[in-house]
């Protein structure tokens, strides 16, 4: 990111319009209010379908699918962060667009109202990924029952990521894994903005070679 880092908490104004500016600010409470019910809805569907099917295999597939979905989220988190949010813009118009998406967070990483994904971004992304689940699992593989199991875990993984991201910037995380990921993410902001793209885990940075020695 080419913009200088502003460590103040007074948000950079992105739009002249107060109406548009309003949608650039979001509280983590709003994210929980929107996406926790979605995760619970799909988990409930998975449980209901397992109850209808009966058998130990159907019940075992619910937690298995949930965990697989959460694991898929970690890869999605890495890929979106690296290749979408950190896309190198071609020209001033693209630079403006990607600054609105993610550059503002790097320019002002401590702004409390721009640490979680606003619904204007998260809803289209979730719809896109749900469509992928339907296409691959349902239409191509015929595994329709796995869609709610995996998507519940996928959304739960996103929620954990967004809440962890907020906490990394504004809570004291002094012990164990929490301290490690906080330092890891702060290093992404202040030392290596073109590396360390994993937020909730360094796993995919190690796989794809974007974790510094």
N, C-alpha and C positions, 0 to 999 in steps of 0.2 A: 504494500500500500504506500502510495507516495505522499499521503497527507500526514502532517505533523500530529503527534499524539497530544491530546488535550486531556489531562487527568482530572479536570474539574467535573462536577456532577450536574452543572447547568447545561441542559441539552442544547446541542447545535440545532438551529432552526433549519428545516429542510424545505419548507414550502411557505410562500407568502400567504396562502389561503389558510385561515384557522381551521376550516373544515378538513382539508387534506392533512394538515399538521396533526390534527387530533388522532388520525389513524396510524401515525408513526410511533405512538407511545402505547405501551401495553404493560399491565401488571401481571406477575406470575399467577396471581389469584384467578385472573380471567382465563389464562391458559388451562389451569386445573379445572375451572368450571366448565370449559368447553370439552376438553379431551378426556378427562377422567370418566365422565358418563359414556363416552364413545367406547373407551377400552372396556368398561364394565358391560356395556350392551353386547359387544361381540363375544366377550367371555361368557356372558349369560347364554347367548345363542349356542356357543360351543358346548356348554354343559347340558343345555336342553336337548341338543342333537345326540349327545352321548347317552343321555338317559333314555331317549327314544330308541336308539340302536341297541342298547344293552351290551353286556359283555365287558370283560376286563380290558380288552384291547381298545375299545372306544373310550373308556374312562382314562386309560393311560395316555391316549393320544392328546387329551386336552392339555395337561401340563407340558407334555413334550412339544406340542405345536406352539404353545405360548412361549416357551424358552427359545425355540427356533426362530419365532417371529422377532423376539427381542434381540437375538443374535444378528438377524438380518438387518435390524435397525442400526447396529453398530457399524456395519459396512456402509449402509446408506448415509449415515451421519458423516463418515469419513469422505465418501465420494462427493456428496453435495458440498461439503465444506471446502474440499480441495478444488474441485473442477467447476463448480457453479459459483460459490461465493468468492473464490479467489481467481476467477477467470480474468485473464489479462485483456482489458478492453481495447478495442480498436477505434480510436477517435474519442472526442469529447462527449458525444451523446451516450456511447456505451459506458464511458467512465462515470457519467452522471447516474446512469441506471444502476451500475454495480456499486456505486457509493451509497445509493439509497438502500440497496439490499443488505450490504455487509460492510462496506467501506466506512460508514459512519461509526460502526462499532469499533473498528480499529482506530479511527481518528479520535474517538472519545470512549474508551473502554469502561469507564466507571459510571457512565450515565445509567441510572437505575431503571429508567423507563424504556430502554432499548437493549435489554439483555435477553429477552425471550421473544420467540417468533410471533409477530402479529397475525391475527386470523386472516388478514387479507393475503398473507403469504402461505400460512400453514394449511388453510382449507383447500386451496387449489392443489398444493403438493400432496396432501392426504388423499384427495380425490384421484389424482394421477396414480399414486402408488396402489390404491385400492383397485383401480382399473387394471393395473399390472397383475395383481394377485388373481383377479377374476380371469384375465386372459391366460396366464400361465397355468395356474392351478386348476381352474375350472374348465375353460374351453380347450386347452391343449392337453392337459393331463387327466381331466375328468375327476379330479380330487376336490369336489366342491365342499366336502365336509371340513377340509383343512383350512379353508379361507377364514372363517371366524376365529379359529384357534390361532393361526399365525398373525392375523391382523390385530387381534387383541394384544398379543405380545409386542407387535411392531409399534402400536400406539403407546403402550406402556413404556417401551424403550425410549420413544420420543419424549414422553413426559419426564422420565428420569433424567434424560439429557438436558432438557430445558431447565429443570429445577436445579440440577447440579451446576449448570452454567451460571445461573443467577447466584447461587451460593458461592461459587468460586470467586466471583467479583466482589461480593459484599458480606460474606460471613467469614469468621475466623475458623479455618480448618487446620488444626494444629497437630493432628495425629494420624498415623497409619496411611491407608490408601487415600483418604480425603486430602491430606496434606500433599501427598505425591501428585495427585491430579491437579490440584490448585497450582502448585509450582510449575507443573508441566504446561498448563494452559497459559499461565502468566508469561512463561518463556516464549510461547507462541506469539503473544502480543508484543513483548518488549525486547526480545532477542532474535527470534527466528520466525518472522511472519510468513515465510514461505516453506515452513516445515511444521511438524507437530500438529497435524490437522485433526487428530483424534481428540475429542473433548472428554467423553466419559471413559475412554480407555486408549492406551497407546498401541493396542494390538495391531491395527491396520497400518500404523506408521512403521512398525517393525516389519510387517509383511511387504510393504511397498517401498521401503527404504527412505522414508521421510522423517525418521527419528534420528537426530544427530548422534554421532559417536559419543 
